[in-house]
Amino acid sequence: MQKTVFRDREIFRFKHFSRKGYALMACLGREVLVCTLSVATLNHAKAEGISVRGEVAEDSLSRSELKLDEVVVTGSRVPLTLLESAKIVSVITREDIDRAAAESINDILKLATGVDVRQRGGFGVQTDISVRGGNFDQITILLNGVNISSPHTGHLSADFPLSPDDIERIEVLEGPAARVYGTSAFNGVINIVTRRNDERQVHLTGGQYGYAGGNASFGATLGGFHSQLAGGYTRSDGATPNSSFSSTRLFYQGTAEIGNNVKVNGQIGYSYKPYAANTFYGASSTDQWESNERWMAAVGGDIKLGKLHLSPQLYFNRWYDHYQWHKDNPAGENFHKVDSKGASLSAWMESLLGRTSLGIEVRDERIRSTKLGKLLPEDEWQATGGHDGEKDKLYKYRDQRTNVSTFIEHDVLLSRWTLSLGMLANLNDGLDTKWRFYPGVDISFRPSEHWRWFASWNMGLRMPTFTDLYYSGSNIEGNSNLKPEKTTDWQLGGKYQAKGFSIEAQAFISHKKDMIDWVTYRDANNVSDGIFHSVNFQMENRGVEVSAQLLPREMFSDNSLIRKIGLKYSYIYEESDYDVDVISSKYAMDYLRHKLVLSADGRIWKRLNLSVSWRWQDRTGAYNPSYALLDGRLSWDAPRWSVYIDGSNILDKEYYDYVSIPQPGSWYRCGVRISF
């Protein structure tokens, strides 16, 4: 609350409102003027995230008084409220994160409807994230709107320099989004938005199998400048053979407001994760080992010049990867150093015809490796770098490519309709020097305050990763002549929302060309060499998704024991067409067909809370039996501290995300979180 004096009258302004009987507004005993809360939204996934700009809106996401669906928008280059937006976005809120029995960001993503999370190790170790039947190379991962996806391999994109404690929300946009987020947004986008407050927090945890860790964060505001620093460490002996790991994380972000028209933001992150890799890349070696190290930095801004809004951004990512087929054995050892850096400038303005935006992005991607790329002259070899680099091990191979994207988009806004259409023009010198165009159209219709209908048509492209192009081993062979993947996608969806209840559904059909897979096949003589070759193929992909939630406290009473009941289901069907006689496939024949998530959380007694989630998955392909897992968290939550017990796979089910890599059985942990 803020008090000011205007014309000899005291005026109180409130930033947060509550309808509780004990709220200050209810007992103030004065005239109360309630004004409209206006929330400016984000146009191009800058530091505040895909959707929402402003601390008031971000803080309100966990409050039932201001529903999340009334604030968050996405899917456009210009600011649009949700009622104007023509896209559906799934949001995992701070409250969802607090209730989840999860120790990593990757574990939290398992609760999203159309997201497939496959782990080789526990708690985010070597995690592959995909959506709608695709693979881990076909999505764009953003951190506060900054592209942190690896051009080397999507295996490394999900190594984050922060913990769930540092997250405000996670936003998931499914389907091609090339004209909004560039060509790497082939199947969808996941944006992680970090917390920004002046709170100091310490979190300590421990559990079975030598699991122990801690995380601390500190925020401070001085005038128009805000800083946030977070760091943590986690380790475990592993719950399955040869699966020990450790993780070190450090993350800083800052925001400065210069006058009323300029806002500058920046972030720096570091992570280092060494781990035992069991049979991660082949069943014939049980003592594999790997380490992943990454650095990231970005700076951006929002500038208002009259009616014109400008958003510049610079970013840099570096990965060091060290892999050993047999630990401490140089045979089968690889070192990689990968850089991606980019610069972009977008602009938008409003006129009588609607809102128009345009912009450009230049992204440079390069790799130095002991294995991947084109062989260098001997005088250009370099010693391997990073935490695990060795001077006598040399980067002998290199490749690089530059991606240039320009876009234009126009949004027509009517009382019940929104029409958003635009196009991305892209040139990549790793392919050729030709421009290619990827248009898209999104439409929404709002017949009433409860109903919203959506339709869209979009195209997209994905360049092969450096692994697709070059990786070769005893039973695997890359292909430097691979074509980029292409997709044309149609979507229909609808959402109904009333007091205490909401349901949304989507259906999609995708026609995909030149998809990339690793397959074994028979030649013209019906003979197979047993090697997985990287090849292109065609695919038809279709599916449906349904998500519903019930909020008893909103429907009945604030005293209801149950806070939320959720149901999420997705179904996918694919048809693939190869030019060769395929025997087995690593990706296309191994997708998640059914996924069902049931969840509930509520109060047991006083401050004692319980949340549970049950997840059933059925995957296609040989040796992929379906499984169901039950996870839960029991916590005592006070205003400034909480203690909890987490259980993963409570029913101790045997299951596999990848063939031959067993996942942990029941695993219990406890923790304490203190804020001050």
Helices and strands as residue ranges (DSSP letters): E 2-6, E 9-13, H 24-27, H 55-60, G 68-70, E 90-92, H 94-99, H 105-109, E 115-119, E 127-131, E 139-143, E 146-147, G 154-156, G 164-166, E 167-174, H 178-181, E 188-194, E 200-207, E 211-222, E 225-236, E 245-258, E 262-276, E 289-305, E 308-324, E 333-351, E 354-369, E 374-375, G 378-380, E 382-383, E 394-395, E 397-413, E 417-428, E 436-445, E 451-462, H 466-470, E 476-477, E 485-498, E 501-522, E 532-550, H 552-555, E 562-577, E 581-585, E 592-605, E 608-619, E 627-637, E 641-648, E 656-658, E 661-662, E 667-675
